[in-house]
Amino acid sequence: MADDGLNIYDEIEIEDMTFDPNIQIYTYPCPCGDRFEIAIDDLRDGEEIAVCPSCSLMIRVIFDLVCFPIVQPDADLPKADAQSTSGVAVQA
């Protein structure tokens, strides 16, 4: 990815970052006191620059793209069959 003109503060291995599975974001402490952030979807798209939302600093995330396969939505959810959802009785 071309980053001409970007002022990269540091290069950080993804293994040194913290992953929040609830919001699907990797974070790393920023010198300003906040955290650099990059979403897992951005990594899958080939993005490698994490930004701090509180200052102008950016880091380059060092990672292997093959570790982030593209996940199809609802790919691993079981299909509900018509009989299992239509036989429920509701009482008022």
N, C-alpha and C positions, 0 to 999 in steps of 0.2 A: 504494500500500500504506500503510495506516495504521500510523504508528509512534509513537502517543501514548505518552509515558512512556519512550521509548528515548532514551538519551543518545548521539547520533551525534557521533563525534569529528571526522569530516571527510567530504566528498563527493569521490570519486575517479572520474575517467573510466576506463572499462574499458581504453582504449588505453594507460593508464599502468600497468596491472597486468601481471603475468607469468603466462602460461598454461603449465601442464604437461600436455602431451597424453597422457602415460602414465596419469595419475590423474584427468584431466579437471577440474582445479581451477585457478582464478585466485587469485593471491596478490599481496599488497602489503605492504611493510615496516611493522611496527608500532613505535611508539616504545619499547615494552618490550623490543625485540630479537627478538621472534618475528615472525610474519607473519599478516596478516588472510587469511582463506580463504573462498572461495565456490565451490561446485561448479557446473559448467556446467548440470547438470540443474536446480539450484535457480534459475538465471537463466532457463532456459526456462519454469519454472513461475511466473515473475514475481517471484521473490524478489529483493530489491535490497540486503539488509543482509549485509555480510561481517563475520564475527566473528574475534577473535583467540583462539586456544585457550589462551593463557597469561595473559590479563588480561581485564578487563571492557570493553575498548574495542571499538567497532563503527564501521564506515564504511558510507556509502551508496554503492553502485556506480551510476554513471551510464552507461546503455547503452540501445541500441535493441533492443527485443524481437524485431523482425523479423530481426535478425542471428543469432538463435539458433533456427532452425527445429527443430521436433520431429522427431527421427530415429527411424524404426521399427527395432527390433532385427532384424538379419539382412536388412534391406531391400536392401542392395547386395551381398550375398553370392550368388554364382552357385549355382544349384540343381544338385546332383549327380545325374546320371542313373544308373539302376540298372545299366546295362552297364559303366560306368566303374569301379564299385567291386566288382563281383562277379567280374571276370575276373582277379583277382590270385592267382597261385599262391604258396603258402607252403611252404617246405621246412624240415624239422626238422634 
